[in-house]
Amino acid sequence: MNFILTSLFERAYRNLPNEVKLRAKESLKILATDIRYPSLRVKKIKCTKDIWQAHIDLDYQMTLQIIKDNIILRNIGHHSFT
């Protein structure tokens, strides 16, 4: 899978604490190979057609879309951002 980053994701990622950035990188590596990996807890966001969320840890998550062989990373941050 290929990642496509939105400008919102890039901006939000830059503002993350360094330790969260490291966990996010690990989560993205896993996401690229196994979207069903249990610790990611990937699930569809209610009332949306094709937007999903994946957890980085208990406090941080990211939103994404899957289109063909691409994962579009939409946003990342504290769980209250969505």
N, CA, C and O atoms as a CHARMM CRD file, in Angstrom:
* protein
*
  328
    1    1 MET  N      0.83500  -1.18400   0.00000 PROA 1      0.00000
    2    1 MET  CA     0.00000   0.00000   0.00000 PROA 1      0.00000
    3    1 MET  C      0.87700   1.24500   0.00000 PROA 1      0.00000
    4    1 MET  O      1.93800   1.28500   0.62300 PROA 1      0.00000
    5    2 ASN  N      0.41200   2.23800  -0.70400 PROA 2      0.00000
    6    2 ASN  CA     1.08900   3.53400  -0.76200 PROA 2      0.00000
    7    2 ASN  C      0.36700   4.52000   0.14400 PROA 2      0.00000
    8    2 ASN  O     -0.85800   4.48800   0.25400 PROA 2      0.00000
    9    3 PHE  N      1.11800   5.38600   0.78400 PROA 3      0.00000
   10    3 PHE  CA     0.52100   6.43200   1.60500 PROA 3      0.00000
   11    3 PHE  C      0.46900   7.73500   0.83300 PROA 3      0.00000
   12    3 PHE  O      1.41700   8.10900   0.14300 PROA 3      0.00000
   13    4 ILE  N     -0.65800   8.41900   0.96300 PROA 4      0.00000
   14    4 ILE  CA    -0.82500   9.77500   0.45100 PROA 4      0.00000
   15    4 ILE  C     -1.19000  10.62800   1.65900 PROA 4      0.00000
   16    4 ILE  O     -2.16400  10.34000   2.35500 PROA 4      0.00000
   17    5 LEU  N     -0.41900  11.66500   1.90600 PROA 5      0.00000
   18    5 LEU  CA    -0.64000  12.51000   3.07800 PROA 5      0.00000
   19    5 LEU  C     -1.33600  13.79700   2.66800 PROA 5      0.00000
   20    5 LEU  O     -0.91100  14.47600   1.73300 PROA 5      0.00000
   21    6 THR  N     -2.41200  14.12600   3.37700 PROA 6      0.00000
   22    6 THR  CA    -3.05300  15.41400   3.14700 PROA 6      0.00000
   23    6 THR  C     -2.23500  16.48600   3.85900 PROA 6      0.00000
   24    6 THR  O     -1.43500  16.18000   4.74300 PROA 6      0.00000
   25    7 SER  N     -2.43400  17.72100   3.47600 PROA 7      0.00000
   26    7 SER  CA    -1.71300  18.81400   4.13900 PROA 7      0.00000
   27    7 SER  C     -2.13200  18.90900   5.60700 PROA 7      0.00000
   28    7 SER  O     -1.32000  19.26900   6.45900 PROA 7      0.00000
   29    8 LEU  N     -3.38000  18.59300   5.90600 PROA 8      0.00000
   30    8 LEU  CA    -3.85600  18.59500   7.29100 PROA 8      0.00000
   31    8 LEU  C     -3.09500  17.55400   8.11100 PROA 8      0.00000
   32    8 LEU  O     -2.68100  17.83800   9.23500 PROA 8      0.00000
   33    9 PHE  N     -2.90600  16.35100   7.56200 PROA 9      0.00000
   34    9 PHE  CA    -2.15200  15.31200   8.25200 PROA 9      0.00000
   35    9 PHE  C     -0.71300  15.76200   8.48500 PROA 9      0.00000
   36    9 PHE  O     -0.18900  15.61600   9.59000 PROA 9      0.00000
   37   10 GLU  N     -0.07700  16.30300   7.46300 PROA 10     0.00000
   38   10 GLU  CA     1.32000  16.74600   7.59300 PROA 10     0.00000
   39   10 GLU  C      1.47000  17.79600   8.68300 PROA 10     0.00000
   40   10 GLU  O      2.39300  17.73200   9.49400 PROA 10     0.00000
   41   11 ARG  N      0.56200  18.75800   8.69600 PROA 11     0.00000
   42   11 ARG  CA     0.60700  19.83300   9.69100 PROA 11     0.00000
   43   11 ARG  C      0.39200  19.26600  11.10100 PROA 11     0.00000
   44   11 ARG  O      1.11900  19.61500  12.03200 PROA 11     0.00000
   45   12 ALA  N     -0.60600  18.39500  11.25000 PROA 12     0.00000
   46   12 ALA  CA    -0.90800  17.81900  12.55800 PROA 12     0.00000
   47   12 ALA  C      0.23800  16.93100  13.04300 PROA 12     0.00000
   48   12 ALA  O      0.56400  16.93300  14.23000 PROA 12     0.00000
   49   13 TYR  N      0.84800  16.17500  12.13500 PROA 13     0.00000
   50   13 TYR  CA     1.95800  15.30400  12.49000 PROA 13     0.00000
   51   13 TYR  C      3.13900  16.12000  13.02300 PROA 13     0.00000
   52   13 TYR  O      3.76200  15.74400  14.01700 PROA 13     0.00000
   53   14 ARG  N      3.43900  17.22400  12.36600 PROA 14     0.00000
   54   14 ARG  CA     4.55200  18.08000  12.80600 PROA 14     0.00000
   55   14 ARG  C      4.35700  18.57100  14.23900 PROA 14     0.00000
   56   14 ARG  O      5.33000  18.80200  14.95700 PROA 14     0.00000
   57   15 ASN  N      3.09400  18.73100  14.65500 PROA 15     0.00000
   58   15 ASN  CA     2.80000  19.27100  15.98300 PROA 15     0.00000
   59   15 ASN  C      2.70200  18.21300  17.07700 PROA 15     0.00000
   60   15 ASN  O      2.47300  18.54800  18.23900 PROA 15     0.00000
   61   16 LEU  N      2.87100  16.95200  16.72200 PROA 16     0.00000
   62   16 LEU  CA     2.79600  15.87900  17.71400 PROA 16     0.00000
   63   16 LEU  C      4.04700  15.87500  18.59300 PROA 16     0.00000
   64   16 LEU  O      5.12300  16.27700  18.15000 PROA 16     0.00000
   65   17 PRO  N      3.90000  15.41800  19.84300 PROA 17     0.00000
   66   17 PRO  CA     5.09400  15.21400  20.67400 PROA 17     0.00000
   67   17 PRO  C      5.99300  14.15300  20.02300 PROA 17     0.00000
   68   17 PRO  O      5.49700  13.26100  19.33400 PROA 17     0.00000
   69   18 ASN  N      7.29800  14.24800  20.23800 PROA 18     0.00000
   70   18 ASN  CA     8.25100  13.33600  19.59200 PROA 18     0.00000
   71   18 ASN  C      7.96700  11.86700  19.86600 PROA 18     0.00000
   72   18 ASN  O      8.08400  11.03700  18.96400 PROA 18     0.00000
   73   19 GLU  N      7.59200  11.53200  21.11300 PROA 19     0.00000
   74   19 GLU  CA     7.32700  10.12200  21.41200 PROA 19     0.00000
   75   19 GLU  C      6.10000   9.60600  20.66500 PROA 19     0.00000
   76   19 GLU  O      6.03900   8.42700  20.31800 PROA 19     0.00000
   77   20 VAL  N      5.13400  10.46900  20.41900 PROA 20     0.00000
   78   20 VAL  CA     3.94700  10.06900  19.65100 PROA 20     0.00000
   79   20 VAL  C      4.32100   9.90900  18.17600 PROA 20     0.00000
   80   20 VAL  O      3.81100   9.01500  17.50200 PROA 20     0.00000
   81   21 LYS  N      5.20500  10.76600  17.67600 PROA 21     0.00000
   82   21 LYS  CA     5.67200  10.62100  16.29600 PROA 21     0.00000
   83   21 LYS  C      6.32000   9.25300  16.08200 PROA 21     0.00000
   84   21 LYS  O      6.09900   8.61200  15.05500 PROA 21     0.00000
   85   22 LEU  N      7.12100   8.80800  17.05300 PROA 22     0.00000
   86   22 LEU  CA     7.76600   7.49900  16.93400 PROA 22     0.00000
   87   22 LEU  C      6.73100   6.37700  16.91500 PROA 22     0.00000
   88   22 LEU  O      6.83400   5.45200  16.11000 PROA 22     0.00000
   89   23 ARG  N      5.73800   6.45500  17.79500 PROA 23     0.00000
   90   23 ARG  CA     4.68400   5.43700  17.80800 PROA 23     0.00000
   91   23 ARG  C      3.86800   5.48800  16.52300 PROA 23     0.00000
   92   23 ARG  O      3.44800   4.45100  16.01000 PROA 23     0.00000
   93   24 ALA  N      3.64200   6.70000  16.00000 PROA 24     0.00000
   94   24 ALA  CA     2.89500   6.84100  14.75200 PROA 24     0.00000
   95   24 ALA  C      3.64800   6.19000  13.59200 PROA 24     0.00000
   96   24 ALA  O      3.03800   5.52200  12.75700 PROA 24     0.00000
   97   25 LYS  N      4.95600   6.37700  13.53400 PROA 25     0.00000
   98   25 LYS  CA     5.75800   5.75000  12.47900 PROA 25     0.00000
   99   25 LYS  C      5.65100   4.23600  12.53800 PROA 25     0.00000
  100   25 LYS  O      5.52400   3.57900  11.50500 PROA 25     0.00000
  101   26 GLU  N      5.70200   3.67700  13.74500 PROA 26     0.00000
  102   26 GLU  CA     5.56700   2.22800  13.90400 PROA 26     0.00000
  103   26 GLU  C      4.17400   1.76900  13.46800 PROA 26     0.00000
  104   26 GLU  O      4.03200   0.74300  12.80100 PROA 26     0.00000
  105   27 SER  N      3.15200   2.53200  13.84600 PROA 27     0.00000
  106   27 SER  CA     1.78300   2.18700  13.45600 PROA 27     0.00000
  107   27 SER  C      1.61200   2.22800  11.94100 PROA 27     0.00000
  108   27 SER  O      0.91900   1.38700  11.36800 PROA 27     0.00000
  109   28 LEU  N      2.24200   3.20400  11.29500 PROA 28     0.00000
  110   28 LEU  CA     2.14700   3.30500   9.84200 PROA 28     0.00000
  111   28 LEU  C      2.83700   2.13400   9.14800 PROA 28     0.00000
  112   28 LEU  O      2.36200   1.65200   8.12000 PROA 28     0.00000
  113   29 LYS  N      3.96600   1.67400   9.71100 PROA 29     0.00000
  114   29 LYS  CA     4.64500   0.50600   9.14900 PROA 29     0.00000
  115   29 LYS  C      3.73600  -0.71400   9.21400 PROA 29     0.00000
  116   29 LYS  O      3.64400  -1.48500   8.25800 PROA 29     0.00000
  117   30 ILE  N      3.07200  -0.87900  10.34200 PROA 30     0.00000
  118   30 ILE  CA     2.15600  -2.00100  10.50700 PROA 30     0.00000
  119   30 ILE  C      0.96700  -1.84800   9.57000 PROA 30     0.00000
  120   30 ILE  O      0.56200  -2.80500   8.91100 PROA 30     0.00000
  121   31 LEU  N      0.41400  -0.65000   9.51300 PROA 31     0.00000
  122   31 LEU  CA    -0.74700  -0.38100   8.67100 PROA 31     0.00000
  123   31 LEU  C     -0.47200  -0.70500   7.20800 PROA 31     0.00000
  124   31 LEU  O     -1.35100  -1.19800   6.50200 PROA 31     0.00000
  125   32 ALA  N      0.73100  -0.43400   6.76000 PROA 32     0.00000
  126   32 ALA  CA     1.09000  -0.68200   5.36200 PROA 32     0.00000
  127   32 ALA  C      1.09200  -2.16900   5.02600 PROA 32     0.00000
  128   32 ALA  O      0.88100  -2.55000   3.87400 PROA 32     0.00000
  129   33 THR  N      1.33000  -3.00800   6.02900 PROA 33     0.00000
  130   33 THR  CA     1.42400  -4.44300   5.75800 PROA 33     0.00000
  131   33 THR  C      0.21300  -5.23700   6.22800 PROA 33     0.00000
  132   33 THR  O     -0.12300  -6.26300   5.63600 PROA 33     0.00000
  133   34 ASP  N     -0.45300  -4.76800   7.29800 PROA 34     0.00000
  134   34 ASP  CA    -1.58100  -5.51900   7.85500 PROA 34     0.00000
  135   34 ASP  C     -2.58200  -4.56700   8.48600 PROA 34     0.00000
  136   34 ASP  O     -2.47200  -4.22100   9.66200 PROA 34     0.00000
  137   35 ILE  N     -3.54900  -4.15300   7.70000 PROA 35     0.00000
  138   35 ILE  CA    -4.53400  -3.17000   8.17600 PROA 35     0.00000
  139   35 ILE  C     -5.41700  -3.73500   9.29300 PROA 35     0.00000
  140   35 ILE  O     -6.05500  -2.97600  10.02400 PROA 35     0.00000
  141   36 ARG  N     -5.45400  -5.04200   9.42300 PROA 36     0.00000
  142   36 ARG  CA    -6.26900  -5.67500  10.46200 PROA 36     0.00000
  143   36 ARG  C     -5.48400  -6.00000  11.73700 PROA 36     0.00000
  144   36 ARG  O     -5.98600  -6.71100  12.60800 PROA 36     0.00000
  145   37 TYR  N     -4.28000  -5.49400  11.84700 PROA 37     0.00000
  146   37 TYR  CA    -3.45100  -5.76700  13.01700 PROA 37     0.00000
  147   37 TYR  C     -4.19600  -5.29900  14.26400 PROA 37     0.00000
  148   37 TYR  O     -4.64000  -4.15200  14.31400 PROA 37     0.00000
  149   38 PRO  N     -4.34400  -6.15900  15.27000 PROA 38     0.00000
  150   38 PRO  CA    -5.20900  -5.85500  16.41800 PROA 38     0.00000
  151   38 PRO  C     -4.92400  -4.54900  17.15100 PROA 38     0.00000
  152   38 PRO  O     -5.86400  -3.85200  17.53400 PROA 38     0.00000
  153   39 SER  N     -3.66400  -4.19700  17.35600 PROA 39     0.00000
  154   39 SER  CA    -3.37700  -2.99100  18.14500 PROA 39     0.00000
  155   39 SER  C     -3.79700  -1.70900  17.43400 PROA 39     0.00000
  156   39 SER  O     -3.97500  -0.67900  18.08400 PROA 39     0.00000
  157   40 LEU  N     -3.95600  -1.75200  16.12900 PROA 40     0.00000
  158   40 LEU  CA    -4.39000  -0.55800  15.38500 PROA 40     0.00000
  159   40 LEU  C     -5.87900  -0.26100  15.59800 PROA 40     0.00000
  160   40 LEU  O     -6.31300   0.88700  15.50300 PROA 40     0.00000
  161   41 ARG  N     -6.64300  -1.30200  15.88400 PROA 41     0.00000
  162   41 ARG  CA    -8.09200  -1.16100  16.10600 PROA 41     0.00000
  163   41 ARG  C     -8.75100  -0.32900  14.99700 PROA 41     0.00000
  164   41 ARG  O     -9.50000   0.60700  15.27600 PROA 41     0.00000
  165   42 VAL  N     -8.46900  -0.67500  13.76300 PROA 42     0.00000
  166   42 VAL  CA    -9.02800   0.05600  12.61900 PROA 42     0.00000
  167   42 VAL  C    -10.52900  -0.19800  12.54600 PROA 42     0.00000
  168   42 VAL  O    -10.97900  -1.34300  12.58700 PROA 42     0.00000
  169   43 LYS  N    -11.29400   0.87900  12.43900 PROA 43     0.00000
  170   43 LYS  CA   -12.73800   0.73200  12.27400 PROA 43     0.00000
  171   43 LYS  C    -13.28200   1.92000  11.49600 PROA 43     0.00000
  172   43 LYS  O    -12.70500   3.00800  11.48500 PROA 43     0.00000
  173   44 LYS  N    -14.39800   1.67400  10.85500 PROA 44     0.00000
  174   44 LYS  CA   -15.06000   2.72100  10.06500 PROA 44     0.00000
  175   44 LYS  C    -15.68900   3.73800  11.01100 PROA 44     0.00000
  176   44 LYS  O    -16.25200   3.37700  12.04500 PROA 44     0.00000
  177   45 ILE  N    -15.58700   5.00000  10.64800 PROA 45     0.00000
  178   45 ILE  CA   -16.20100   6.05700  11.44100 PROA 45     0.00000
  179   45 ILE  C    -17.68400   6.10900  11.08900 PROA 45     0.00000
  180   45 ILE  O    -18.05600   6.15200   9.91700 PROA 45     0.00000
  181   46 LYS  N    -18.51300   6.10400  12.10900 PROA 46     0.00000
  182   46 LYS  CA   -19.96100   6.11600  11.90300 PROA 46     0.00000
  183   46 LYS  C    -20.38300   7.32300  11.07700 PROA 46     0.00000
  184   46 LYS  O    -19.78400   8.39600  11.15200 PROA 46     0.00000
  185   47 CYS  N    -21.42300   7.11700  10.29200 PROA 47     0.00000
  186   47 CYS  CA   -22.03900   8.16900   9.47000 PROA 47     0.00000
  187   47 CYS  C    -21.11300   8.68900   8.37500 PROA 47     0.00000
  188   47 CYS  O    -21.30300   9.80400   7.88700 PROA 47     0.00000
  189   48 THR  N    -20.12800   7.91100   7.98700 PROA 48     0.00000
  190   48 THR  CA   -19.27200   8.27600   6.86000 PROA 48     0.00000
  191   48 THR  C    -19.30900   7.13400   5.86000 PROA 48     0.00000
  192   48 THR  O    -19.60400   5.98900   6.20500 PROA 48     0.00000
  193   49 LYS  N    -19.00800   7.46500   4.63600 PROA 49     0.00000
  194   49 LYS  CA   -19.03200   6.45300   3.58800 PROA 49     0.00000
  195   49 LYS  C    -17.74900   5.62500   3.57300 PROA 49     0.00000
  196   49 LYS  O    -17.80000   4.40100   3.45500 PROA 49     0.00000
  197   50 ASP  N    -16.62000   6.27800   3.69100 PROA 50     0.00000
  198   50 ASP  CA   -15.36600   5.55200   3.52200 PROA 50     0.00000
  199   50 ASP  C    -14.20200   6.12900   4.32900 PROA 50     0.00000
  200   50 ASP  O    -13.05800   6.10700   3.87500 PROA 50     0.00000
  201   51 ILE  N    -14.49100   6.63800   5.51000 PROA 51     0.00000
  202   51 ILE  CA   -13.43000   7.17400   6.36400 PROA 51     0.00000
  203   51 ILE  C    -13.26800   6.24400   7.56300 PROA 51     0.00000
  204   51 ILE  O    -14.24000   5.84800   8.20600 PROA 51     0.00000
  205   52 TRP  N    -12.02100   5.91300   7.83900 PROA 52     0.00000
  206   52 TRP  CA   -11.69300   4.97200   8.88900 PROA 52     0.00000
  207   52 TRP  C    -10.79700   5.64300   9.92100 PROA 52     0.00000
  208   52 TRP  O    -10.18200   6.67400   9.65000 PROA 52     0.00000
  209   53 GLN  N    -10.73100   5.04600  11.10400 PROA 53     0.00000
  210   53 GLN  CA    -9.79100   5.52200  12.11600 PROA 53     0.00000
  211   53 GLN  C     -8.90800   4.36300  12.54500 PROA 53     0.00000
  212   53 GLN  O     -9.33200   3.20700  12.55200 PROA 53     0.00000
  213   54 ALA  N     -7.68200   4.69000  12.90000 PROA 54     0.00000
  214   54 ALA  CA    -6.72800   3.71400  13.40600 PROA 54     0.00000
  215   54 ALA  C     -6.07000   4.31800  14.63800 PROA 54     0.00000
  216   54 ALA  O     -5.75500   5.50800  14.66700 PROA 54     0.00000
  217   55 HSD  N     -5.86900   3.50100  15.63500 PROA 55     0.00000
  218   55 HSD  CA    -5.28600   3.98200  16.88700 PROA 55     0.00000
  219   55 HSD  C     -3.76900   3.85200  16.86200 PROA 55     0.00000
  220   55 HSD  O     -3.21600   2.85900  16.39000 PROA 55     0.00000
  221   56 ILE  N     -3.12000   4.87300  17.37800 PROA 56     0.00000
  222   56 ILE  CA    -1.66700   4.85600  17.56600 PROA 56     0.00000
  223   56 ILE  C     -1.37800   4.32800  18.97000 PROA 56     0.00000
  224   56 ILE  O     -0.48500   3.50300  19.16400 PROA 56     0.00000
  225   57 ASP  N     -2.13800   4.81100  19.93200 PROA 57     0.00000
  226   57 ASP  CA    -2.09200   4.34500  21.31700 PROA 57     0.00000
  227   57 ASP  C     -3.44800   4.69600  21.92200 PROA 57     0.00000
  228   57 ASP  O     -4.39400   4.97400  21.18600 PROA 57     0.00000
  229   58 LEU  N     -3.55700   4.68900  23.22800 PROA 58     0.00000
  230   58 LEU  CA    -4.84800   4.96100  23.85900 PROA 58     0.00000
  231   58 LEU  C     -5.32600   6.39800  23.66400 PROA 58     0.00000
  232   58 LEU  O     -6.52900   6.65800  23.68900 PROA 58     0.00000
  233   59 ASP  N     -4.40000   7.32700  23.47300 PROA 59     0.00000
  234   59 ASP  CA    -4.76200   8.74100  23.38500 PROA 59     0.00000
  235   59 ASP  C     -4.71700   9.33800  21.98200 PROA 59     0.00000
  236   59 ASP  O     -5.32100  10.38300  21.73900 PROA 59     0.00000
  237   60 TYR  N     -4.01600   8.69700  21.06400 PROA 60     0.00000
  238   60 TYR  CA    -3.83000   9.27600  19.73400 PROA 60     0.00000
  239   60 TYR  C     -4.34300   8.32800  18.65600 PROA 60     0.00000
  240   60 TYR  O     -4.24200   7.10600  18.76800 PROA 60     0.00000
  241   61 GLN  N     -4.89500   8.93200  17.61500 PROA 61     0.00000
  242   61 GLN  CA    -5.39700   8.15500  16.49200 PROA 61     0.00000
  243   61 GLN  C     -5.23700   8.94600  15.20700 PROA 61     0.00000
  244   61 GLN  O     -4.89600  10.12900  15.22200 PROA 61     0.00000
  245   62 MET  N     -5.48800   8.27200  14.09700 PROA 62     0.00000
  246   62 MET  CA    -5.43200   8.92800  12.79300 PROA 62     0.00000
  247   62 MET  C     -6.66200   8.52500  11.99400 PROA 62     0.00000
  248   62 MET  O     -7.24600   7.46500  12.22000 PROA 62     0.00000
  249   63 THR  N     -7.04400   9.37800  11.06600 PROA 63     0.00000
  250   63 THR  CA    -8.13800   9.03900  10.16500 PROA 63     0.00000
  251   63 THR  C     -7.55700   8.83000   8.77700 PROA 63     0.00000
  252   63 THR  O     -6.55000   9.43100   8.40100 PROA 63     0.00000
  253   64 LEU  N     -8.22600   7.95500   8.02400 PROA 64     0.00000
  254   64 LEU  CA    -7.70800   7.58600   6.71200 PROA 64     0.00000
  255   64 LEU  C     -8.82200   7.12900   5.79400 PROA 64     0.00000
  256   64 LEU  O     -9.93500   6.83600   6.23100 PROA 64     0.00000
  257   65 GLN  N     -8.50000   7.07500   4.52000 PROA 65     0.00000
  258   65 GLN  CA    -9.36000   6.50900   3.48300 PROA 65     0.00000
  259   65 GLN  C     -8.52600   5.50700   2.71300 PROA 65     0.00000
  260   65 GLN  O     -7.32100   5.68900   2.54000 PROA 65     0.00000
  261   66 ILE  N     -9.16800   4.45300   2.25300 PROA 66     0.00000
  262   66 ILE  CA    -8.48700   3.44700   1.45800 PROA 66     0.00000
  263   66 ILE  C     -9.10600   3.46100   0.06700 PROA 66     0.00000
  264   66 ILE  O    -10.29200   3.18200  -0.10800 PROA 66     0.00000
  265   67 ILE  N     -8.28400   3.79000  -0.91000 PROA 67     0.00000
  266   67 ILE  CA    -8.72900   3.83300  -2.30000 PROA 67     0.00000
  267   67 ILE  C     -7.74400   3.02200  -3.12600 PROA 67     0.00000
  268   67 ILE  O     -6.59300   3.41300  -3.32200 PROA 67     0.00000
  269   68 LYS  N     -8.22500   1.88900  -3.60200 PROA 68     0.00000
  270   68 LYS  CA    -7.40800   0.93300  -4.36300 PROA 68     0.00000
  271   68 LYS  C     -6.18000   0.55800  -3.54800 PROA 68     0.00000
  272   68 LYS  O     -6.32500   0.01800  -2.45100 PROA 68     0.00000
  273   69 ASP  N     -4.98300   0.82300  -4.04000 PROA 69     0.00000
  274   69 ASP  CA    -3.75600   0.48000  -3.32900 PROA 69     0.00000
  275   69 ASP  C     -3.18200   1.65300  -2.55100 PROA 69     0.00000
  276   69 ASP  O     -1.99800   1.65000  -2.21300 PROA 69     0.00000
  277   70 ASN  N     -3.99900   2.64700  -2.26500 PROA 70     0.00000
  278   70 ASN  CA    -3.54500   3.85200  -1.56900 PROA 70     0.00000
  279   70 ASN  C     -4.26700   4.02200  -0.24300 PROA 70     0.00000
  280   70 ASN  O     -5.46800   3.77700  -0.13400 PROA 70     0.00000
  281   71 ILE  N     -3.52100   4.44000   0.74600 PROA 71     0.00000
  282   71 ILE  CA    -4.09100   4.84800   2.02300 PROA 71     0.00000
  283   71 ILE  C     -3.89700   6.35600   2.11300 PROA 71     0.00000
  284   71 ILE  O     -2.76700   6.84200   2.16900 PROA 71     0.00000
  285   72 ILE  N     -4.98600   7.08100   2.12500 PROA 72     0.00000
  286   72 ILE  CA    -4.92600   8.53500   2.23600 PROA 72     0.00000
  287   72 ILE  C     -5.01300   8.88600   3.71600 PROA 72     0.00000
  288   72 ILE  O     -6.04300   8.66800   4.35500 PROA 72     0.00000
  289   73 LEU  N     -3.93300   9.42600   4.25000 PROA 73     0.00000
  290   73 LEU  CA    -3.88100   9.81800   5.65200 PROA 73     0.00000
  291   73 LEU  C     -4.46500  11.22000   5.75800 PROA 73     0.00000
  292   73 LEU  O     -3.90900  12.18000   5.22500 PROA 73     0.00000
  293   74 ARG  N     -5.59000  11.32500   6.45200 PROA 74     0.00000
  294   74 ARG  CA    -6.35500  12.56800   6.49600 PROA 74     0.00000
  295   74 ARG  C     -5.98600  13.46600   7.67500 PROA 74     0.00000
  296   74 ARG  O     -5.80500  14.67200   7.50900 PROA 74     0.00000
  297   75 ASN  N     -5.87600  12.86800   8.87900 PROA 75     0.00000
  298   75 ASN  CA    -5.60800  13.66300  10.07300 PROA 75     0.00000
  299   75 ASN  C     -4.98200  12.75500  11.12000 PROA 75     0.00000
  300   75 ASN  O     -5.09400  11.53200  11.03900 PROA 75     0.00000
  301   76 ILE  N     -4.33700  13.34800  12.08300 PROA 76     0.00000
  302   76 ILE  CA    -3.71400  12.60100  13.17900 PROA 76     0.00000
  303   76 ILE  C     -3.70300  13.48800  14.39700 PROA 76     0.00000
  304   76 ILE  O     -3.49800  14.69700  14.29100 PROA 76     0.00000
  305   77 GLY  N     -3.92500  12.89300  15.55800 PROA 77     0.00000
  306   77 GLY  CA    -3.88300  13.69000  16.77200 PROA 77     0.00000
  307   77 GLY  C     -4.52700  13.00200  17.94700 PROA 77     0.00000
  308   77 GLY  O     -4.84500  11.81400  17.90800 PROA 77     0.00000
  309   78 HSD  N     -4.71200  13.78500  19.00000 PROA 78     0.00000
  310   78 HSD  CA    -5.35300  13.29400  20.21400 PROA 78     0.00000
  311   78 HSD  C     -6.75600  12.80700  19.86900 PROA 78     0.00000
  312   78 HSD  O     -7.39100  13.35900  18.97000 PROA 78     0.00000
  313   79 HSD  N     -7.24500  11.80000  20.55600 PROA 79     0.00000
  314   79 HSD  CA    -8.52600  11.19600  20.17300 PROA 79     0.00000
  315   79 HSD  C     -9.68100  12.18500  20.12600 PROA 79     0.00000
  316   79 HSD  O    -10.69400  11.89300  19.49200 PROA 79     0.00000
  317   80 SER  N     -9.57500  13.32000  20.75600 PROA 80     0.00000
  318   80 SER  CA   -10.65700  14.30600  20.74800 PROA 80     0.00000
  319   80 SER  C    -10.69900  15.14700  19.46700 PROA 80     0.00000
  320   80 SER  O    -11.59800  15.97200  19.30700 PROA 80     0.00000
  321   81 PHE  N     -9.73300  14.94800  18.54600 PROA 81     0.00000
  322   81 PHE  CA    -9.70600  15.78400  17.33400 PROA 81     0.00000
  323   81 PHE  C    -10.80800  15.44500  16.35900 PROA 81     0.00000
  324   81 PHE  O    -11.18200  16.29300  15.54800 PROA 81     0.00000
  325   82 THR  N    -11.35400  14.21400  16.40700 PROA 82     0.00000
  326   82 THR  CA   -12.39000  13.83200  15.42500 PROA 82     0.00000
  327   82 THR  C    -13.75100  14.26800  15.83900 PROA 82     0.00000
  328   82 THR  O    -14.72300  14.02300  15.12400 PROA 82     0.00000
